[in-house]
């Protein structure tokens, strides 16, 4: 494809100049000046109001094809100074001397390598990617035409036929690209993968104790055949130590997080796992919407401490962390730029997908005294319904209060629906009175009649599981 540039002259005219890859910008300037009677030594070229170097070739200048260059007059006339030219021979030796930019290449070769060039059948000078072949072409080419106007320059003198210059000595063969395997069957450890269409926030990736717990819970079990093959022949099979039972749900510490299950427990979302040796936990329903109340302090007392070995990262854990980091970074780089209307459309699509998947959501309201009230709501219900639900259990039901999420603290508007607040399928919100004096942890927020009917945290999980199993069975039968 032919390349050309347009030179905008000081008189307002435009001059198109056909260029080649090895053509210097000085030659472009001289061509435009010669056609309109300007002195090239008193002018320069600019691209986007920046002066470009006249010594560089067009292929290395970074200028696009069909670009527009502005020709402006310089403050002082350019003067030519001697250039230090170094010529390297085939044996690796180098000869150098000072020359004027108007000297020819043949003059440089005769002065520095006269004894060698006589023995060459086809001498070739290589500078940058320009090749000057033969004695006749060297007599017609000057240092100035190659862009050598000042400073230093280095050339190579070789003896090769023009046909041999077209063959490449070493050809690099790129290795075959391996098909990318995306292990979607493995669990995800990043919050962006756990959120169902939620708006992902920025920030780094921190290895916290909660994340390590999630890694341990969701790590896929290795097959027995693979583990036996990896063991040495002389090593006897050892019995696996029993691991502490992990909770069935991961609520996280924010809004809109899924109840995350590993792949081997995908059916457990709508099924109640019954242990014949252990009776189900006692659930005490204290009000409408399957309301239950439990205390975080009581849950902490009954929780069994995990051994230190539980928090040790394994190779499989680190692989999952690295995979999620790559997936997150590639997703940010490859994500297309969206307008405000397209972003709103994507948000509405995500909301419709949630409505189709979840018919109800679980909301937990945490009070300053670490009591937690749990209830079931519809995704399309506004937050004002939640406030009315909470008010029925308050000791001071006449006081004004608000619900908020942390961190950072964000007071939730009463008019928005739970779906718009990203509270589907479950979320944790915090309770606070408008008067700060009423928010002391020593105060009682929930009525005593409900405090006497506490349910354990495991029982609260069991109530949600039982409710959803009942709803799934009823919808399946209908």
C-alpha positions as CSV (number, residue, x, y, z in Angstrom):
1,X,0.0,0.0,0.0
2,X,1.3,3.4,-1.0
3,X,2.1,5.7,1.9
4,X,2.0,9.5,1.9
5,X,2.0,12.4,4.2
6,X,0.5,15.9,3.8
7,X,2.7,18.9,4.6
8,X,0.9,22.1,5.6
9,X,3.0,24.9,4.3
10,X,3.4,28.4,6.0
11,X,1.4,30.0,3.1
12,X,-1.6,27.8,3.8
13,X,-1.1,25.3,0.9
14,X,-0.9,21.6,1.3
15,X,1.7,19.4,-0.4
16,X,1.3,15.6,-0.6
17,X,4.6,13.7,-0.4
18,X,4.8,10.0,-1.3
19,X,7.1,8.3,1.3
20,X,8.8,4.9,1.7
21,X,9.6,3.1,4.9
22,X,13.3,4.0,4.8
23,X,12.7,7.7,3.8
24,X,13.9,10.2,6.4
25,X,11.8,13.1,7.6
26,X,14.4,15.4,6.3
27,X,13.8,14.2,2.8
28,X,10.1,14.8,3.2
29,X,10.9,18.4,4.3
30,X,13.3,18.9,1.4
31,X,10.8,17.6,-1.1
32,X,8.0,19.9,0.1
33,X,10.4,22.9,0.2
34,X,11.8,22.3,-3.2
35,X,8.3,22.4,-4.8
36,X,7.4,25.7,-3.2
37,X,10.7,27.5,-3.0
38,X,11.3,27.3,0.7
39,X,14.7,26.8,2.3
40,X,14.7,23.5,4.2
41,X,17.5,24.6,6.5
42,X,15.3,27.3,7.9
43,X,12.2,25.2,8.5
44,X,11.1,22.3,10.7
45,X,8.2,19.8,10.8
46,X,5.7,19.5,13.6
47,X,3.1,16.8,14.4
48,X,0.3,17.8,16.9
49,X,2.3,20.9,17.8
50,X,5.4,18.9,18.6
51,X,8.7,19.1,16.7
52,X,9.7,15.8,15.1
53,X,13.2,14.7,14.6
54,X,14.4,15.0,11.0
55,X,17.1,12.4,11.3
56,X,14.7,9.4,12.0
57,X,13.3,7.3,9.2
58,X,9.6,7.2,8.6
59,X,9.2,3.6,9.7
60,X,10.7,4.5,13.2
61,X,9.0,7.9,13.6
62,X,5.7,6.6,14.8
63,X,3.8,8.7,12.4
64,X,0.6,7.2,10.9
65,X,-0.1,7.0,7.2
66,X,-1.8,10.0,5.6
67,X,-0.8,12.2,8.6
68,X,-0.6,16.0,8.4
69,X,2.7,17.6,9.2
70,X,3.0,21.4,9.8
71,X,6.0,23.2,8.4
72,X,7.2,26.1,10.5
73,X,10.2,28.4,10.3
74,X,12.9,27.9,12.9
75,X,14.4,30.6,15.0
76,X,17.9,30.0,13.5
77,X,19.3,28.3,10.5
78,X,20.5,24.7,10.9
79,X,24.2,24.2,10.6
80,X,25.9,21.0,9.6
81,X,28.6,19.6,11.9
82,X,31.0,16.7,11.5
83,X,29.7,13.2,12.3
84,X,31.7,10.4,13.9
85,X,31.1,7.3,11.7
86,X,32.1,3.8,12.7
87,X,32.2,0.9,10.3
88,X,32.1,-2.7,11.5
89,X,33.6,-5.5,9.3
90,X,32.8,-9.2,9.1
91,X,35.7,-10.1,11.5
92,X,34.3,-7.8,14.2
93,X,36.9,-5.1,13.9
94,X,35.8,-1.5,13.7
95,X,37.2,1.6,12.0
96,X,35.9,5.1,12.7
97,X,36.6,8.7,11.6
98,X,34.9,12.1,11.3
99,X,32.9,13.0,8.1
100,X,30.7,15.7,6.9
101,X,27.0,14.8,6.4
102,X,27.4,15.7,2.7
103,X,30.0,13.0,2.2
104,X,29.0,9.9,0.3
105,X,29.0,6.3,1.7
106,X,31.6,5.3,-0.8
107,X,34.0,8.0,0.5
108,X,33.5,6.6,4.1
109,X,34.2,3.0,2.9
110,X,37.2,4.0,0.9
111,X,38.8,5.9,3.8
112,X,38.1,3.4,6.5
113,X,38.1,0.0,4.7
114,X,39.9,0.5,1.5
115,X,41.9,-2.8,1.8
116,X,38.8,-4.8,2.6
117,X,36.4,-3.4,0.1
118,X,38.6,-4.2,-2.8
119,X,38.4,-7.9,-2.0
120,X,34.6,-7.8,-1.8
121,X,32.6,-8.9,-4.8
122,X,29.4,-7.2,-3.8
123,X,29.9,-4.8,-0.8
124,X,26.9,-3.9,1.2
125,X,26.5,-1.2,3.8
126,X,23.7,-1.7,6.4
127,X,22.6,1.2,8.6
128,X,19.5,0.7,10.7
129,X,17.3,-1.2,8.2
130,X,18.6,0.6,5.1
131,X,20.8,-1.4,2.7
132,X,23.1,0.4,0.3
133,X,24.2,-2.3,-2.2
134,X,27.1,-1.9,-4.6
135,X,29.7,0.8,-5.4
136,X,27.4,2.8,-7.7
137,X,24.6,3.1,-5.1
138,X,27.2,4.0,-2.5
139,X,28.5,6.9,-4.6
140,X,24.9,8.3,-4.9
141,X,24.0,8.0,-1.2
142,X,25.2,10.6,1.3
143,X,25.2,10.4,5.0
144,X,22.6,13.2,5.1
145,X,20.2,11.1,3.0
146,X,20.4,8.4,5.6
147,X,19.5,10.8,8.4
148,X,23.0,11.1,9.7
149,X,23.3,14.8,10.5
150,X,25.0,15.0,13.9
151,X,26.4,12.9,16.7
152,X,27.6,9.3,16.0
153,X,26.5,6.6,13.6
154,X,27.5,2.9,13.2
155,X,27.3,0.9,10.0
156,X,28.1,-2.7,9.0
157,X,30.1,-3.6,5.9
158,X,29.4,-7.1,4.5
159,X,30.0,-9.0,1.3
160,X,26.8,-10.5,0.1
161,X,24.9,-10.8,-3.2
162,X,21.6,-9.0,-3.4
163,X,19.8,-12.3,-3.7
164,X,21.2,-13.5,-0.4
165,X,20.0,-10.5,1.4
166,X,16.4,-11.5,0.8
167,X,16.8,-14.8,2.7
168,X,16.5,-14.9,6.5
169,X,19.1,-16.8,8.4
170,X,17.1,-17.7,11.5
171,X,13.4,-18.1,11.5
172,X,11.6,-18.3,14.8
173,X,8.7,-20.7,14.9
174,X,6.1,-19.7,17.5
175,X,4.9,-22.6,19.7
176,X,1.4,-23.8,19.2
177,X,-1.1,-22.0,21.4
178,X,-2.6,-24.4,23.9
179,X,-6.4,-24.2,24.2
180,X,-7.5,-22.4,27.3
181,X,-9.3,-24.6,29.8
182,X,-11.6,-22.7,32.1
183,X,-12.4,-24.8,35.2
184,X,-15.8,-23.5,35.8
185,X,-16.7,-26.6,37.8
186,X,-14.3,-25.5,40.6
187,X,-15.6,-23.2,43.2
188,X,-14.8,-19.5,43.2
189,X,-13.1,-17.7,46.0
190,X,-13.6,-14.2,44.9
191,X,-16.5,-12.1,46.1
192,X,-17.3,-11.1,42.5
193,X,-18.0,-14.7,41.7
194,X,-20.1,-15.2,44.9
195,X,-22.2,-12.2,44.2
196,X,-25.2,-12.8,41.9
197,X,-24.9,-9.9,39.5
198,X,-23.9,-7.5,42.2
199,X,-21.9,-4.4,41.4
200,X,-18.2,-5.4,42.0
201,X,-16.1,-2.8,43.8
202,X,-12.5,-2.1,43.2
203,X,-9.6,-2.8,45.6
204,X,-7.0,-5.5,46.1
205,X,-7.3,-9.2,47.0
206,X,-6.5,-9.8,50.6
207,X,-5.9,-13.3,52.1
208,X,-8.1,-13.1,55.2
209,X,-9.0,-15.8,57.7
210,X,-12.6,-15.8,56.3
211,X,-11.3,-16.3,52.8
212,X,-9.1,-19.2,53.9
213,X,-12.1,-20.8,55.6
214,X,-14.0,-20.5,52.4
215,X,-11.1,-22.0,50.5
216,X,-11.0,-25.0,52.9
217,X,-14.8,-25.4,52.7
218,X,-15.0,-25.2,48.9
219,X,-11.8,-27.1,48.0
220,X,-12.7,-30.0,45.7
221,X,-11.9,-33.4,47.1
222,X,-9.2,-35.3,45.3
223,X,-10.1,-38.6,43.8
224,X,-8.9,-41.7,45.6
225,X,-7.2,-43.1,42.6
226,X,-5.2,-39.9,42.0
227,X,-4.2,-39.6,45.6
228,X,-3.0,-43.2,45.8
229,X,-1.0,-42.8,42.6
230,X,0.8,-39.8,44.0
231,X,1.9,-41.7,47.1
232,X,5.3,-43.5,47.1
233,X,5.2,-47.2,46.7
234,X,6.7,-47.8,50.2
235,X,4.3,-45.5,52.0
236,X,1.4,-47.1,53.7
237,X,-2.1,-45.6,53.4
238,X,-2.9,-43.4,56.4
239,X,-6.3,-42.7,57.7
240,X,-7.5,-39.2,57.0
241,X,-8.1,-37.1,60.1
242,X,-11.6,-35.9,60.5
243,X,-12.1,-32.3,59.7
244,X,-14.4,-30.0,61.6
245,X,-17.8,-29.7,60.1
246,X,-18.2,-26.4,58.1
247,X,-21.3,-24.3,58.1
248,X,-23.7,-24.9,55.3
249,X,-24.0,-21.2,54.4
250,X,-21.6,-18.3,54.0
251,X,-23.3,-15.0,54.7
252,X,-20.2,-12.8,54.3
253,X,-20.3,-9.4,55.8
254,X,-22.2,-7.4,53.2
255,X,-25.4,-7.5,51.1
256,X,-26.4,-9.6,48.3
257,X,-24.1,-12.6,48.8
258,X,-25.2,-16.1,47.7
259,X,-25.4,-19.0,50.0
260,X,-22.3,-20.6,48.5
261,X,-22.0,-24.3,48.1
262,X,-19.2,-26.5,46.8
263,X,-19.9,-28.5,43.6
264,X,-20.5,-31.8,45.5
265,X,-23.3,-30.0,47.4
266,X,-25.2,-28.4,44.6
267,X,-28.3,-30.3,45.5
268,X,-28.2,-29.3,49.1
269,X,-29.8,-25.9,48.4
270,X,-33.3,-27.4,48.2
271,X,-32.6,-30.4,50.4
272,X,-32.3,-30.7,54.1
273,X,-29.4,-32.9,55.1
274,X,-30.6,-35.1,57.9
275,X,-28.1,-36.7,60.2
276,X,-29.8,-39.7,61.8
277,X,-27.4,-39.6,64.8
278,X,-27.9,-35.9,65.4
279,X,-31.4,-34.4,65.9
280,X,-32.3,-31.2,64.0
281,X,-31.8,-28.0,65.9
282,X,-34.7,-26.4,67.7
283,X,-36.3,-23.5,65.8
284,X,-38.6,-21.1,67.7
285,X,-40.7,-19.0,65.4
286,X,-41.5,-15.8,67.2
287,X,-43.6,-13.9,64.6
288,X,-44.6,-13.5,61.0
289,X,-42.3,-14.0,58.0
290,X,-40.7,-17.0,59.8
291,X,-39.1,-14.7,62.2
292,X,-36.4,-16.1,64.5
293,X,-34.1,-14.4,66.9
294,X,-30.6,-15.5,67.9
295,X,-27.5,-14.0,69.7
296,X,-24.1,-13.8,68.2
297,X,-22.5,-14.0,71.6
298,X,-24.2,-17.3,72.3
299,X,-23.0,-18.6,68.9
300,X,-19.5,-17.5,69.7
301,X,-19.5,-19.4,73.0
302,X,-20.7,-22.6,71.4
303,X,-18.4,-22.4,68.4
304,X,-15.5,-24.9,68.4
305,X,-12.1,-23.5,67.8
306,X,-10.5,-24.7,64.6
307,X,-7.0,-26.1,64.7
308,X,-4.1,-24.0,63.4
309,X,-3.6,-26.5,60.6
310,X,-7.0,-25.6,59.2
311,X,-5.7,-22.2,58.1
312,X,-2.6,-23.5,56.3
313,X,-2.8,-22.8,52.6
314,X,-2.4,-25.8,50.3
315,X,-1.3,-26.0,46.7
316,X,-4.9,-26.4,45.6
317,X,-5.9,-23.3,47.6
318,X,-3.2,-21.1,46.0
319,X,-4.2,-22.4,42.5
320,X,-7.8,-21.3,43.1
321,X,-6.6,-17.9,44.4
322,X,-4.4,-17.4,41.3
323,X,-7.1,-18.5,39.0
324,X,-9.6,-16.0,40.5
325,X,-7.0,-13.2,40.3
326,X,-6.4,-13.9,36.6
327,X,-10.2,-14.1,35.9
328,X,-10.8,-10.8,37.6
329,X,-7.9,-9.0,35.9
330,X,-8.8,-10.4,32.4
331,X,-12.4,-9.5,33.0
332,X,-11.5,-5.8,33.7
333,X,-9.1,-5.6,30.7
334,X,-11.5,-7.2,28.2
335,X,-14.7,-5.5,29.5
336,X,-16.2,-3.2,26.8
337,X,-16.9,0.4,27.5
338,X,-20.6,0.9,28.2
339,X,-22.8,4.0,28.1
340,X,-25.1,4.9,30.9
341,X,-28.1,3.4,29.1
342,X,-26.3,0.1,28.5
343,X,-25.1,-0.1,32.1
344,X,-28.7,0.4,33.2
345,X,-29.9,-2.3,30.8
346,X,-27.3,-4.7,32.1
347,X,-28.4,-4.0,35.7
348,X,-32.1,-4.6,34.8
349,X,-31.2,-7.9,33.1
350,X,-29.3,-9.0,36.3
351,X,-32.4,-8.0,38.4
352,X,-34.7,-10.0,36.2
353,X,-32.4,-13.0,36.4
354,X,-32.5,-12.8,40.2
355,X,-36.3,-12.5,40.2
356,X,-36.5,-15.6,38.0
357,X,-34.1,-17.6,40.3
358,X,-35.1,-16.4,43.8
359,X,-38.7,-16.1,44.9
360,X,-37.8,-14.8,48.3
361,X,-34.8,-13.5,50.2
362,X,-33.5,-13.9,53.7
363,X,-32.8,-10.7,55.7
364,X,-31.0,-10.5,59.0
365,X,-31.2,-7.3,61.1
366,X,-28.3,-7.0,63.6
367,X,-28.9,-4.8,66.7
368,X,-26.1,-3.0,68.6
369,X,-26.4,-5.6,71.5
370,X,-25.5,-8.4,69.0
371,X,-29.0,-9.9,68.8
372,X,-30.0,-10.8,65.2
373,X,-33.5,-10.9,63.9
374,X,-34.1,-13.0,60.8
375,X,-37.1,-12.8,58.4
376,X,-38.3,-13.9,55.0
377,X,-39.3,-11.2,52.4
378,X,-40.2,-11.0,48.7
379,X,-37.6,-9.4,46.4
380,X,-40.1,-6.8,45.1
381,X,-41.1,-5.5,48.6
382,X,-39.8,-2.1,49.7
383,X,-37.5,-1.6,52.7
384,X,-40.4,0.1,54.5
385,X,-41.9,-3.4,54.9
386,X,-38.7,-4.5,56.7
387,X,-38.9,-1.5,59.0
388,X,-42.5,-2.3,59.9
389,X,-41.4,-5.9,60.6
390,X,-38.6,-4.8,62.9
391,X,-40.8,-2.3,64.7
392,X,-43.1,-5.1,66.0
393,X,-40.2,-6.5,68.1
394,X,-38.8,-3.3,69.5
395,X,-39.0,-2.2,73.1
396,X,-39.2,1.4,72.1
397,X,-41.3,1.0,69.0
398,X,-42.2,4.7,68.9
399,X,-38.6,5.9,68.4
400,X,-37.4,6.7,64.9
401,X,-34.7,4.4,63.5
402,X,-32.9,3.6,60.3
403,X,-31.3,0.6,58.7
404,X,-27.8,0.7,57.2
405,X,-25.0,-1.4,55.8
406,X,-21.3,-1.3,56.6
407,X,-18.6,-0.7,55.5
408,X,-18.8,2.1,54.7
409,X,-21.9,3.1,56.6
410,X,-24.7,3.7,54.1
411,X,-28.2,4.6,55.4
412,X,-30.8,2.7,53.3
413,X,-33.7,4.5,51.7
414,X,-37.1,3.2,52.7
415,X,-38.6,3.6,49.2
416,X,-36.3,1.2,47.3
417,X,-37.0,-2.5,47.0
418,X,-34.8,-5.3,48.3
419,X,-33.9,-6.2,44.7
420,X,-32.7,-2.7,44.0
421,X,-30.7,-2.7,47.2
422,X,-29.0,-5.9,46.1
423,X,-30.4,-7.8,49.0
424,X,-31.3,-10.9,47.0
425,X,-30.9,-13.8,47.9
426,X,-29.8,-12.8,51.4
427,X,-28.2,-9.9,53.2
428,X,-27.2,-8.5,56.6
429,X,-28.3,-5.0,57.6
430,X,-27.7,-3.1,60.9
431,X,-30.1,-1.3,63.1
432,X,-29.7,2.1,64.7
433,X,-31.9,4.7,66.4
434,X,-31.8,8.3,65.1
435,X,-30.9,9.4,68.6
436,X,-27.3,8.2,69.3
437,X,-27.9,8.0,73.1
438,X,-30.3,5.1,72.5
439,X,-27.8,3.0,70.6
440,X,-25.7,2.0,73.6
441,X,-24.8,-1.7,73.6
442,X,-26.1,-2.0,77.2
443,X,-29.6,-1.0,76.2
444,X,-32.2,-3.6,75.4
445,X,-33.6,-3.3,71.9
446,X,-35.8,-6.4,71.5
447,X,-38.7,-7.1,73.9
448,X,-38.0,-9.6,76.7
449,X,-40.7,-12.0,75.6
450,X,-38.8,-12.6,72.4
451,X,-35.4,-12.7,74.1
452,X,-36.6,-15.7,76.1
453,X,-37.4,-17.6,72.8
454,X,-33.9,-17.5,71.4
455,X,-32.9,-19.9,68.6
456,X,-29.3,-20.9,67.9
457,X,-27.5,-19.7,64.7
458,X,-27.6,-23.2,63.4
459,X,-31.3,-23.3,64.0
460,X,-31.7,-20.0,62.0
461,X,-29.9,-21.7,59.1
462,X,-32.1,-24.7,59.4
463,X,-35.2,-22.6,59.4
464,X,-34.2,-21.0,56.1
465,X,-33.4,-24.4,54.6
466,X,-36.6,-25.9,55.8
467,X,-38.7,-23.0,54.4
468,X,-37.1,-23.1,51.0
469,X,-37.5,-26.9,50.8
470,X,-41.2,-26.5,51.6
471,X,-41.6,-23.8,49.0
472,X,-39.8,-25.9,46.4
473,X,-41.9,-28.9,47.1
474,X,-45.1,-26.9,47.0
475,X,-44.2,-25.3,43.7
476,X,-43.1,-28.7,42.2
477,X,-46.4,-30.3,43.2
478,X,-48.5,-27.5,41.7
